[in-house]
Amino acid sequence: MKRGDRLRPAGRTGQRRCPCGLTALAERRRERFSEVVDTAEREPVFLTKHGQRQAVVLSADQYERMVGLVEDADDLIAADAAMAEIIDGEPTIPWDDVKRDLGLA
């Protein structure tokens, strides 16, 4: 398609036809996307732009595992910080007070 070319209506369906074979390009991209998703089920797929990594496609299972690991790491960091406060002599909240505040007592 050259600069200035326009898409023309293809008839009553409202679809547009392109003189440059845009439909074939869209079909190839759809096929390529399916390949990327299939590969991502087995391993991460890095998307690049100008040779530089821009994004990663992961399976949903891999993503959930990674999020879980990050959350676990955050919990460990918070636990370490809480333990440091206790060691430094910061006052703690009695368990009975915690249960009462949560409506468990």
CYANA upper distance limits for C-alpha pairs under 8 A (distance plus 0.5 A):
  1 MET  CA      5 ASP  CA      6.76
  1 MET  CA     18 CYS  CA      8.29
  1 MET  CA     19 PRO  CA      7.30
  1 MET  CA     20 CYS  CA      5.54
  6 ARG  CA     18 CYS  CA      8.20
  7 LEU  CA     16 ARG  CA      6.58
  7 LEU  CA     17 ARG  CA      6.52
  7 LEU  CA     18 CYS  CA      5.73
  7 LEU  CA     19 PRO  CA      8.17
  8 ARG  CA     16 ARG  CA      6.10
  8 ARG  CA     17 ARG  CA      6.17
  8 ARG  CA     18 CYS  CA      7.21
  9 PRO  CA     14 GLY  CA      6.83
  9 PRO  CA     15 GLN  CA      6.73
  9 PRO  CA     16 ARG  CA      5.13
  9 PRO  CA     17 ARG  CA      6.79
 10 ALA  CA     14 GLY  CA      7.00
 10 ALA  CA     15 GLN  CA      5.96
 10 ALA  CA     16 ARG  CA      5.50
 10 ALA  CA     17 ARG  CA      5.97
 11 GLY  CA     15 GLN  CA      7.57
 17 ARG  CA     22 LEU  CA      8.26
 17 ARG  CA     23 THR  CA      8.13
 18 CYS  CA     22 LEU  CA      6.21
 18 CYS  CA     23 THR  CA      7.88
 21 GLY  CA     25 LEU  CA      7.14
 22 LEU  CA     26 ALA  CA      6.67
 23 THR  CA     27 GLU  CA      6.75
 24 ALA  CA     28 ARG  CA      6.76
 25 LEU  CA     29 ARG  CA      6.72
 26 ALA  CA     30 ARG  CA      6.64
 27 GLU  CA     31 GLU  CA      6.74
 28 ARG  CA     32 ARG  CA      6.60
 29 ARG  CA     33 PHE  CA      6.51
 30 ARG  CA     34 SER  CA      6.87
 31 GLU  CA     35 GLU  CA      6.95
 32 ARG  CA     36 VAL  CA      6.78
 33 PHE  CA     37 VAL  CA      6.75
 34 SER  CA     38 ASP  CA      6.61
 35 GLU  CA     39 THR  CA      6.60
 36 VAL  CA     40 ALA  CA      6.53
 36 VAL  CA     45 VAL  CA      7.39
 36 VAL  CA     57 VAL  CA      8.27
 37 VAL  CA     41 GLU  CA      7.01
 37 VAL  CA     57 VAL  CA      8.03
 37 VAL  CA     59 SER  CA      8.19
 38 ASP  CA     42 ARG  CA      7.90
 39 THR  CA     43 GLU  CA      6.67
 39 THR  CA     44 PRO  CA      8.04
 39 THR  CA     45 VAL  CA      7.54
 40 ALA  CA     44 PRO  CA      5.61
 40 ALA  CA     45 VAL  CA      6.19
 40 ALA  CA     57 VAL  CA      6.57
 40 ALA  CA     58 LEU  CA      5.63
 40 ALA  CA     59 SER  CA      5.87
 41 GLU  CA     58 LEU  CA      7.44
 41 GLU  CA     59 SER  CA      5.36
 42 ARG  CA     59 SER  CA      8.11
 43 GLU  CA     58 LEU  CA      7.53
 43 GLU  CA     59 SER  CA      8.28
 44 PRO  CA     56 VAL  CA      6.94
 44 PRO  CA     57 VAL  CA      6.26
 44 PRO  CA     58 LEU  CA      5.48
 44 PRO  CA     59 SER  CA      8.02
 45 VAL  CA     56 VAL  CA      6.02
 45 VAL  CA     57 VAL  CA      5.58
 45 VAL  CA     58 LEU  CA      7.22
 46 PHE  CA     53 ARG  CA      6.76
 46 PHE  CA     54 GLN  CA      7.88
 46 PHE  CA     55 ALA  CA      6.36
 46 PHE  CA     56 VAL  CA      5.01
 46 PHE  CA     57 VAL  CA      6.97
 47 LEU  CA     53 ARG  CA      6.30
 47 LEU  CA     54 GLN  CA      6.20
 47 LEU  CA     55 ALA  CA      5.60
 47 LEU  CA     56 VAL  CA      6.42
 47 LEU  CA     57 VAL  CA      8.09
 48 THR  CA     52 GLN  CA      5.57
 48 THR  CA     53 ARG  CA      4.79
 48 THR  CA     54 GLN  CA      5.70
 48 THR  CA     55 ALA  CA      7.51
 49 LYS  CA     53 ARG  CA      7.01
 49 LYS  CA     54 GLN  CA      6.84
 58 LEU  CA     62 GLN  CA      6.61
 58 LEU  CA     63 TYR  CA      6.68
 59 SER  CA     63 TYR  CA      6.78
 60 ALA  CA     64 GLU  CA      6.66
 61 ASP  CA     65 ARG  CA      6.70
 62 GLN  CA     66 MET  CA      6.69
 63 TYR  CA     67 VAL  CA      6.67
 64 GLU  CA     68 GLY  CA      6.60
 65 ARG  CA     69 LEU  CA      6.71
 66 MET  CA     70 VAL  CA      6.75
 67 VAL  CA     71 GLU  CA      6.66
 68 GLY  CA     72 ASP  CA      6.62
 69 LEU  CA     73 ALA  CA      6.65
 70 VAL  CA     74 ASP  CA      6.68
 71 GLU  CA     75 ASP  CA      6.71
 72 ASP  CA     76 LEU  CA      6.80
 73 ALA  CA     77 ILE  CA      6.76
 74 ASP  CA     78 ALA  CA      6.72
 75 ASP  CA     79 ALA  CA      6.59
 76 LEU  CA     80 ASP  CA      6.60
 77 ILE  CA     81 ALA  CA      6.74
 78 ALA  CA     82 ALA  CA      6.65
 79 ALA  CA     83 MET  CA      6.58
 80 ASP  CA     84 ALA  CA      6.63
 81 ALA  CA     85 GLU  CA      6.83
 82 ALA  CA     86 ILE  CA      6.90
 83 MET  CA     87 ILE  CA      6.67
 84 ALA  CA     88 ASP  CA      6.57
 85 GLU  CA     89 GLY  CA      6.91
 85 GLU  CA     90 GLU  CA      5.78
 86 ILE  CA     90 GLU  CA      5.73
 86 ILE  CA     91 PRO  CA      7.55
 86 ILE  CA     92 THR  CA      7.65
 93 ILE  CA     97 ASP  CA      7.19
 93 ILE  CA     98 VAL  CA      7.38
 94 PRO  CA     98 VAL  CA      7.08
 95 TRP  CA     99 LYS  CA      6.78
 96 ASP  CA    100 ARG  CA      6.65
 96 ASP  CA    105 ALA  CA      7.84
 97 ASP  CA    101 ASP  CA      6.57
 98 VAL  CA    102 LEU  CA      6.75
 99 LYS  CA    103 GLY  CA      6.63
 99 LYS  CA    104 LEU  CA      5.32
 99 LYS  CA    105 ALA  CA      5.80
100 ARG  CA    104 LEU  CA      6.17
100 ARG  CA    105 ALA  CA      5.32
